[in-house]
Amino acid sequence: MEEQSKFASFSPTIRRVISRRVLLAALMAIVCVLLVNMLALRNPAKFALAQSADHSLSPLTKKVLGSLTNDVRVVALFDTQSDLFEPVRNLLVEYERVSSRVKLELVDLARDPARAEAVQQELRSPANAPGNRVLFAVNERVKAVNDSELSILDFSEFMEKREARRTHFVGEQLFTSAIVAVTEGKQTKIGFVTGHGEHRASDQGGQWGYSKFALMLQQKGFLMQEVSLAGTNSIPADCRLLITAGPRTPYNPAELAKLREYLGSGGSLFALFNFYSLQRPSGLESFLADYEFEVGVNQVSDSKNEQSGESGLLLVEDLGSHPITKPILGSRLQMVLPRSVGFPESEEENDDPPPVSVLAHSSDSGQAVVQTQGNQGAVEKQGKIPLAAAKVHANEGQPPARIVVAGDSLFLGNSAFEAGANRDFANLAVNWLLERTHLLEIEPRAVTEYRISLSRSEMTSITWVLLLVLPGGTLGLGLLWWRRQMKRS
């Protein structure tokens, strides 16, 4: 009797009120779902469900951190909205967890510009430095790692989508390198040879200036100086690396003799050529022939990999497996009318390894063109043309010399330095030439992306499911439950 009286208390008026409320709530839910889905359809957004890199540190990094005797101040000046903020923060937190000597501070450039400015003044960071970066400091020594250096980019779809995809994160390699640089006892000296129309480290011009390359070297903790080989000048004894960047006038025999003596004592040489010296060879071509390099007096074109609308600009993607180029496989160098750089081909077939390692080739459509009398071009070589090479040259009774030769110097100029993998190539080449091979052993971390690819018909099906099936199914279940309750009453 009590149960019946309870259900009987639901009068027709109360039932109508409840029914109206249920129907109104269901209608509002349907309208909200429809509006949200219509908004999503009109404003589509592409996103990766997960994008990450493993942040566990390599044994080499742990060894470096375990050997620290001084505190290393690490300041990350980063906009938290940046795509790289999360991987940078997570990696630096791991550094701090492994070593109590690492003192980490995160500064949001957007929300706390005053603190960011104060930190830059404390660490004497250059005023014209780029925004997002990580500063490493020990006492008076400071090294910066810019966000543009932290990624290896894939430009394979750049022509179609005008977008470069980040394939690898190289934070650990650069951060460990920075810690080594600021904790070393003395600075490594690098010399830029002058006096023959070379690129200058102080020049801020577009195509010919090398100030961006020089800034990268400064941020790596190196001390740079200009080196003249003229007259009685000599190469400083503590100079670890010489860079001869695009000479346009000849070296005399006395200057070449100084270079030979320098390499004979175990020095390293980074030689870069360009098409401006074709009419007047610098003398380095024949000098390097003694070290088994063959520098062509030619211009290399590549109809397959020439950038659209940019005559003479080659997108070089055929890179070797040398320690310099292995970390950037899958990326592209952007070179301007390079000269061929390889080794003399032997007429006799043998199984001996090549005397030098080729770092980069053109595609099969490459052509090396030489200028003949009357400025007429003649094809000297066709097919895959070598464009850069490296060698470790053995010296009797002295340390070996390391040599890297590139057929283009303009690709490291200010206007092209940030293009493609040019900056990465320069960084890796310098590390190899200075025998910082332990830093090359830290592998770049692959960035894993999980993407959903849907056909047009699949997208249409999902649209109808979201707009009709799910809201309709929810409404139907609600009506069935309501009807059941009404029958029970």
C-alpha positions as CSV (number, residue, x, y, z in Angstrom):
1,M,0.0,0.0,0.0
2,E,2.8,2.3,0.9
3,E,4.6,1.6,-2.5
4,Q,1.4,2.3,-4.4
5,S,0.7,5.5,-2.6
6,K,4.2,6.7,-3.4
7,F,3.8,6.2,-7.1
8,A,0.3,7.6,-7.0
9,S,1.8,10.9,-5.8
10,F,3.0,11.6,-9.4
11,S,0.1,13.5,-10.5
12,P,-0.5,14.3,-14.2
13,T,0.7,17.9,-13.6
14,I,4.0,16.7,-12.1
15,R,4.5,14.2,-14.9
16,R,4.1,17.0,-17.5
17,V,6.5,19.2,-15.7
18,I,9.2,16.4,-15.5
19,S,8.6,15.5,-19.1
20,R,9.1,19.1,-20.3
21,R,12.3,19.4,-18.3
22,V,13.7,16.2,-19.7
23,L,12.8,17.2,-23.3
24,L,14.2,20.7,-22.8
25,A,17.5,19.3,-21.3
26,A,17.8,16.8,-24.2
27,L,17.1,19.6,-26.8
28,M,19.7,21.9,-25.2
29,A,22.3,19.0,-25.2
30,I,21.6,18.4,-28.9
31,V,21.9,22.1,-29.8
32,C,25.3,22.3,-27.9
33,V,26.7,19.2,-29.6
34,L,25.6,20.6,-33.0
35,L,27.1,24.0,-32.4
36,V,30.4,22.5,-31.2
37,N,30.7,20.2,-34.2
38,M,29.8,22.9,-36.6
39,L,32.4,25.2,-35.1
40,A,35.0,22.4,-35.4
41,L,34.1,21.8,-39.0
42,R,34.4,25.5,-39.9
43,N,37.7,25.9,-38.0
44,P,39.7,22.7,-38.5
45,A,43.0,22.3,-36.7
46,K,45.7,19.8,-37.3
47,F,47.5,18.3,-34.3
48,A,49.6,15.4,-33.3
49,L,48.1,13.1,-30.6
50,A,51.6,12.7,-29.2
51,Q,54.9,14.3,-29.9
52,S,57.7,13.5,-27.7
53,A,61.4,12.6,-27.4
54,D,62.9,10.4,-24.8
55,H,64.5,12.5,-22.1
56,S,66.6,9.8,-20.4
57,L,70.2,10.9,-20.5
58,S,73.0,9.1,-22.3
59,P,75.9,7.5,-20.4
60,L,78.2,10.2,-21.8
61,T,76.1,13.0,-20.4
62,K,75.8,11.3,-17.0
63,K,79.6,10.9,-17.0
64,V,80.1,14.6,-17.8
65,L,77.6,15.6,-15.0
66,G,79.2,13.3,-12.5
67,S,82.6,14.9,-13.1
68,L,81.4,18.5,-12.4
69,T,83.3,20.3,-9.6
70,N,81.7,23.7,-10.0
71,D,78.0,24.7,-10.0
72,V,76.6,25.2,-13.5
73,R,73.9,27.9,-13.7
74,V,71.3,27.0,-16.3
75,V,68.7,29.7,-17.3
76,A,66.1,28.8,-19.9
77,L,64.7,32.0,-21.4
78,F,61.7,30.6,-23.2
79,D,58.2,31.5,-24.1
80,T,56.0,28.8,-22.6
81,Q,53.9,28.8,-25.7
82,S,56.8,27.6,-27.9
83,D,56.6,24.1,-29.3
84,L,60.1,23.4,-27.9
85,F,59.4,24.6,-24.3
86,E,58.2,21.2,-23.1
87,P,61.1,19.1,-24.4
88,V,63.6,21.7,-23.3
89,R,62.2,21.9,-19.8
90,N,61.8,18.2,-19.4
91,L,65.4,17.6,-20.5
92,L,66.9,20.3,-18.3
93,V,64.9,19.0,-15.3
94,E,66.6,15.6,-15.9
95,Y,70.0,17.3,-15.9
96,E,69.2,18.9,-12.6
97,R,67.9,15.6,-11.2
98,V,71.1,13.7,-12.1
99,S,73.5,16.3,-10.8
100,S,73.1,18.6,-7.8
101,R,75.7,20.9,-9.5
102,V,73.2,22.0,-12.1
103,K,71.1,24.9,-10.9
104,L,68.1,25.4,-13.2
105,E,66.0,28.5,-13.5
106,L,63.0,28.8,-16.0
107,V,62.1,32.3,-17.1
108,D,59.0,33.0,-19.1
109,L,59.9,35.6,-21.7
110,A,56.3,36.6,-22.2
111,R,55.1,36.8,-18.6
112,D,58.3,38.0,-16.9
113,P,60.3,40.2,-19.3
114,A,61.8,42.1,-16.3
115,R,63.5,39.0,-14.9
116,A,64.6,38.0,-18.4
117,E,66.3,41.3,-18.9
118,A,67.9,41.1,-15.4
119,V,69.3,37.6,-16.2
120,Q,70.8,38.8,-19.5
121,Q,72.5,41.7,-17.7
122,E,73.8,39.4,-15.0
123,L,75.3,36.9,-17.5
124,R,76.3,39.6,-20.0
125,S,74.2,38.0,-22.8
126,P,74.4,39.9,-26.1
127,A,71.5,42.4,-26.5
128,N,70.9,41.3,-30.1
129,A,70.6,37.7,-29.1
130,P,67.5,35.8,-30.3
131,G,64.6,35.3,-27.9
132,N,64.2,31.7,-26.9
133,R,67.5,30.3,-25.7
134,V,69.2,28.4,-22.8
135,L,72.2,30.0,-21.1
136,F,74.9,28.0,-19.3
137,A,77.3,29.8,-17.0
138,V,80.2,29.0,-14.8
139,N,81.9,32.0,-13.2
140,E,82.5,34.4,-16.1
141,R,82.1,31.9,-18.9
142,V,78.7,31.8,-20.6
143,K,77.4,29.8,-23.5
144,A,74.0,30.2,-25.2
145,V,72.0,27.5,-27.1
146,N,69.4,29.1,-29.4
147,D,66.1,27.4,-30.1
148,S,66.9,27.4,-33.8
149,E,69.8,25.0,-33.1
150,L,67.7,22.4,-31.2
151,S,65.9,20.7,-34.1
152,I,66.9,18.8,-37.2
153,L,64.3,19.6,-39.9
154,D,63.0,17.6,-42.8
155,F,62.5,19.8,-45.9
156,S,61.3,17.0,-48.2
157,E,57.8,18.5,-48.3
158,F,58.8,22.1,-48.1
159,M,58.1,22.9,-51.7
160,E,54.6,21.6,-51.5
161,K,53.5,22.6,-48.0
162,R,55.9,25.4,-47.3
163,E,56.5,23.7,-44.0
164,A,59.5,22.0,-42.5
165,R,58.9,19.1,-40.2
166,R,60.9,18.6,-37.0
167,T,62.3,15.0,-37.1
168,H,64.9,15.1,-34.3
169,F,65.6,17.0,-31.1
170,V,69.3,17.6,-30.4
171,G,69.0,19.2,-27.0
172,E,71.2,16.8,-25.1
173,Q,74.0,17.0,-27.6
174,L,74.0,20.8,-27.4
175,F,73.4,21.1,-23.7
176,T,76.2,18.7,-22.8
177,S,78.5,20.5,-25.3
178,A,77.7,23.8,-23.6
179,I,78.4,22.4,-20.1
180,V,81.8,21.0,-21.4
181,A,82.6,24.4,-23.0
182,V,81.9,26.5,-19.8
183,T,83.7,24.1,-17.5
184,E,86.9,23.6,-19.6
185,G,90.1,25.2,-18.2
186,K,90.9,27.3,-21.3
187,Q,89.2,28.4,-24.4
188,T,89.9,26.7,-27.7
189,K,91.2,29.1,-30.4
190,I,89.9,29.2,-33.9
191,G,91.5,31.3,-36.7
192,F,89.9,32.9,-39.7
193,V,92.5,33.4,-42.4
194,T,92.4,36.9,-44.0
195,G,94.2,38.7,-46.8
196,H,92.8,37.0,-49.8
197,G,89.2,38.3,-50.0
198,E,87.9,35.6,-47.6
199,H,84.6,35.8,-45.6
200,R,85.3,37.7,-42.4
201,A,83.9,36.8,-39.0
202,S,83.1,40.4,-38.2
203,D,81.2,41.1,-41.5
204,Q,77.5,41.4,-40.9
205,G,76.6,41.5,-44.6
206,G,74.1,39.2,-46.2
207,Q,75.7,36.8,-48.7
208,W,79.4,37.4,-47.8
209,G,79.2,38.1,-44.1
210,Y,80.2,35.3,-41.6
211,S,79.0,37.0,-38.4
212,K,76.3,34.4,-37.8
213,F,78.8,31.5,-38.1
214,A,81.1,33.5,-35.8
215,L,78.4,34.0,-33.2
216,M,77.6,30.3,-33.2
217,L,81.3,29.6,-32.5
218,Q,81.4,32.2,-29.7
219,Q,78.3,30.6,-28.1
220,K,80.1,27.3,-28.2
221,G,82.8,28.9,-26.1
222,F,85.5,29.2,-28.7
223,L,87.9,32.2,-28.9
224,M,88.2,33.5,-32.5
225,Q,91.0,35.5,-34.1
226,E,91.9,36.7,-37.5
227,V,95.1,35.1,-38.9
228,S,97.2,36.7,-41.6
229,L,99.8,34.6,-43.4
230,A,101.5,37.5,-45.1
231,G,105.1,38.4,-44.5
232,T,106.6,37.3,-41.3
233,N,103.3,36.5,-39.7
234,S,102.9,33.0,-38.4
235,I,100.0,30.8,-37.4
236,P,99.6,31.0,-33.6
237,A,100.8,27.9,-31.9
238,D,97.6,27.5,-29.8
239,C,95.3,27.8,-32.8
240,R,93.4,24.5,-33.0
241,L,91.5,25.2,-36.2
242,L,92.0,27.3,-39.3
243,I,89.2,28.4,-41.5
244,T,89.9,29.5,-45.1
245,A,86.5,30.7,-46.3
246,G,86.1,31.5,-49.9
247,P,89.5,33.1,-50.9
248,R,89.4,35.0,-54.1
249,T,93.1,35.9,-54.6
250,P,96.0,33.4,-54.7
251,Y,98.1,32.3,-51.8
252,N,101.8,32.7,-52.4
253,P,104.2,29.8,-51.9
254,A,105.4,31.1,-48.5
255,E,101.8,31.2,-47.2
256,L,101.1,27.7,-48.4
257,A,104.3,26.5,-46.7
258,K,103.0,27.9,-43.4
259,L,99.7,25.9,-44.0
260,R,101.7,22.8,-44.7
261,E,103.7,23.2,-41.5
262,Y,100.5,23.8,-39.5
263,L,98.8,20.6,-40.8
264,G,102.1,18.7,-40.3
265,S,102.0,19.5,-36.6
266,G,98.4,18.2,-36.2
267,G,96.3,21.3,-36.9
268,S,92.9,21.2,-38.4
269,L,91.7,22.9,-41.6
270,F,88.2,23.9,-42.8
271,A,88.6,25.0,-46.4
272,L,85.6,26.4,-48.3
273,F,85.6,27.4,-52.0
274,N,83.1,29.2,-54.3
275,F,82.5,30.0,-57.9
276,Y,84.0,33.6,-57.6
277,S,87.5,32.1,-57.7
278,L,87.0,30.1,-60.9
279,Q,88.8,32.6,-63.1
280,R,91.6,33.0,-60.6
281,P,92.4,29.8,-58.5
282,S,93.6,30.5,-55.0
283,G,96.4,27.9,-55.0
284,L,94.6,25.9,-52.3
285,E,93.3,23.6,-55.0
286,S,96.8,22.2,-55.9
287,F,97.8,22.4,-52.2
288,L,94.9,20.1,-51.2
289,A,95.7,17.8,-54.0
290,D,98.8,16.8,-52.0
291,Y,96.3,15.6,-49.3
292,E,94.4,13.6,-52.0
293,F,91.5,16.1,-52.4
294,E,90.4,17.0,-55.9
295,V,88.8,20.5,-56.0
296,G,87.2,21.1,-59.4
297,V,87.5,24.3,-61.3
298,N,83.9,24.1,-62.2
299,Q,80.3,24.9,-61.3
300,V,77.9,22.1,-60.3
301,S,74.3,22.3,-61.4
302,D,71.5,19.8,-60.5
303,S,68.3,20.1,-62.5
304,K,66.5,17.6,-60.2
305,N,67.3,19.3,-56.9
306,E,67.5,23.0,-58.0
307,Q,65.2,25.1,-55.9
308,S,62.2,26.4,-57.9
309,G,62.7,30.0,-58.9
310,E,66.2,30.1,-57.5
311,S,68.7,29.4,-60.3
312,G,71.9,28.0,-59.0
313,L,70.5,27.2,-55.5
314,L,70.9,23.4,-54.9
315,L,69.0,21.4,-52.3
316,V,71.6,18.8,-51.4
317,E,70.0,15.8,-49.8
318,D,72.5,12.9,-50.7
319,L,74.6,13.0,-47.5
320,G,77.1,10.4,-46.5
321,S,77.3,8.3,-43.3
322,H,80.4,10.2,-42.0
323,P,80.2,11.3,-38.3
324,I,79.7,14.9,-39.6
325,T,76.7,14.1,-41.8
326,K,75.2,11.1,-40.1
327,P,73.2,13.1,-37.5
328,I,71.5,15.2,-40.3
329,L,70.6,12.4,-42.7
330,G,67.2,13.1,-44.1
331,S,67.8,16.9,-44.1
332,R,69.1,19.1,-46.8
333,L,72.0,21.5,-47.3
334,Q,71.3,24.6,-49.4
335,M,74.4,25.4,-51.6
336,V,75.0,28.1,-54.2
337,L,76.6,26.9,-57.4
338,P,79.1,24.7,-55.6
339,R,82.4,23.4,-57.0
340,S,83.0,19.7,-57.0
341,V,85.1,18.3,-54.2
342,G,86.1,14.7,-54.1
343,F,89.2,12.6,-54.7
344,P,91.1,11.6,-57.9
345,E,89.5,8.5,-59.5
346,S,91.9,5.7,-60.0
347,E,92.0,4.0,-63.4
348,E,92.8,0.7,-61.8
349,E,90.2,-1.2,-59.9
350,N,91.1,-2.1,-56.4
351,D,89.4,-2.8,-53.1
352,D,91.2,-0.1,-51.1
353,P,89.0,2.4,-49.3
354,P,88.8,5.9,-50.9
355,P,91.5,8.3,-49.6
356,V,88.9,10.8,-48.5
357,S,85.3,10.5,-47.3
358,V,82.7,12.3,-49.4
359,L,80.2,14.1,-47.2
360,A,77.6,15.2,-49.9
361,H,76.7,14.5,-53.5
362,S,74.4,16.0,-56.0
363,S,71.7,13.8,-57.4
364,D,72.1,11.7,-60.5
365,S,71.1,14.7,-62.6
366,G,74.2,16.7,-61.5
367,Q,76.6,18.3,-64.0
368,A,80.0,19.9,-63.5
369,V,80.5,22.6,-66.0
370,V,83.9,24.2,-66.8
371,Q,84.4,27.5,-68.6
372,T,86.3,27.3,-71.9
373,Q,87.6,30.0,-74.1
374,G,85.0,32.6,-75.0
375,N,83.1,31.8,-71.7
376,Q,81.6,28.8,-73.2
377,G,80.5,26.1,-70.8
378,A,81.6,22.5,-71.3
379,V,80.3,19.5,-69.3
380,E,83.2,18.0,-67.4
381,K,81.3,15.4,-65.4
382,Q,77.7,14.1,-65.2
383,G,75.8,12.1,-62.6
384,K,76.4,12.2,-58.8
385,I,79.0,14.9,-58.2
386,P,80.8,15.1,-54.9
387,L,80.4,18.5,-53.2
388,A,82.2,18.2,-49.8
389,A,84.7,15.8,-48.3
390,A,86.7,15.1,-45.2
391,K,89.9,13.3,-44.2
392,V,92.1,12.4,-41.3
393,H,95.7,12.8,-42.6
394,A,98.4,10.8,-40.8
395,N,101.6,12.7,-39.8
396,E,104.8,10.9,-39.0
397,G,105.7,11.5,-35.4
398,Q,102.9,14.1,-35.0
399,P,99.2,14.0,-34.3
400,P,97.0,13.5,-37.4
401,A,95.6,16.5,-39.2
402,R,91.8,16.8,-39.8
403,I,90.6,18.4,-43.0
404,V,87.2,19.3,-44.3
405,V,86.7,20.8,-47.7
406,A,83.5,22.2,-49.1
407,G,82.8,23.3,-52.7
408,D,80.7,26.3,-51.5
409,S,81.4,29.0,-48.9
410,L,78.3,31.0,-49.5
411,F,76.1,28.4,-47.8
412,L,77.6,29.4,-44.4
413,G,77.2,33.1,-45.2
414,N,74.6,35.1,-43.1
415,S,71.8,35.0,-45.7
416,A,72.0,31.2,-46.0
417,F,73.3,30.1,-42.6
418,E,69.9,29.3,-41.1
419,A,68.6,27.6,-44.3
420,G,68.1,23.8,-44.4
421,A,70.7,22.0,-42.3
422,N,73.5,24.5,-43.0
423,R,73.9,25.5,-39.4
424,D,73.9,21.9,-38.2
425,F,76.5,21.0,-40.8
426,A,78.8,23.8,-39.6
427,N,78.4,22.8,-36.0
428,L,79.1,19.1,-36.6
429,A,82.0,19.9,-38.9
430,V,83.7,22.1,-36.2
431,N,83.1,19.4,-33.5
432,W,84.7,16.8,-35.7
433,L,87.6,19.0,-36.7
434,L,88.3,19.8,-33.1
435,E,88.1,16.1,-32.2
436,R,85.0,16.6,-30.0
437,T,83.8,13.3,-31.3
438,H,82.3,12.4,-27.9
439,L,79.7,15.1,-28.6
440,L,78.9,13.5,-31.9
441,E,78.2,10.2,-30.2
442,I,75.1,11.6,-28.4
443,E,72.5,10.6,-30.9
444,P,69.7,13.1,-31.8
445,R,66.4,12.0,-30.3
446,A,63.7,11.1,-32.8
447,V,60.5,13.1,-32.5
448,T,57.6,10.6,-32.7
449,E,54.4,11.8,-34.1
450,Y,51.1,9.8,-34.2
451,R,48.8,11.1,-36.8
452,I,45.3,10.1,-38.0
453,S,44.9,10.0,-41.8
454,L,41.3,9.9,-42.9
455,S,39.8,9.6,-46.4
456,R,37.0,11.9,-47.5
457,S,34.4,9.2,-47.1
458,E,35.7,8.3,-43.6
459,M,35.6,12.0,-42.6
460,T,32.0,12.2,-43.9
461,S,31.0,9.1,-41.9
462,I,32.6,10.5,-38.7
463,T,30.8,13.9,-39.3
464,W,27.4,12.2,-39.4
465,V,28.2,10.1,-36.3
466,L,29.1,13.2,-34.4
467,L,26.2,15.3,-35.6
468,L,23.4,12.7,-35.6
469,V,24.2,9.2,-34.3
470,L,25.7,10.2,-30.9
471,P,23.2,12.9,-30.0
472,G,20.3,10.8,-31.4
473,G,21.4,7.7,-29.5
474,T,21.8,9.7,-26.3
475,L,18.3,11.1,-26.8
476,G,16.8,7.7,-27.6
477,L,18.3,6.1,-24.5
478,G,17.0,9.0,-22.4
479,L,13.5,8.6,-23.8
480,L,13.5,4.8,-23.3
481,W,14.6,5.3,-19.6
482,W,11.9,7.9,-19.2
483,R,9.2,5.7,-20.7
484,R,10.2,2.8,-18.5
485,Q,9.9,5.0,-15.4
486,M,6.5,6.3,-16.6
487,K,5.2,2.7,-17.0
488,R,6.5,1.8,-13.5
489,S,4.6,4.7,-12.1
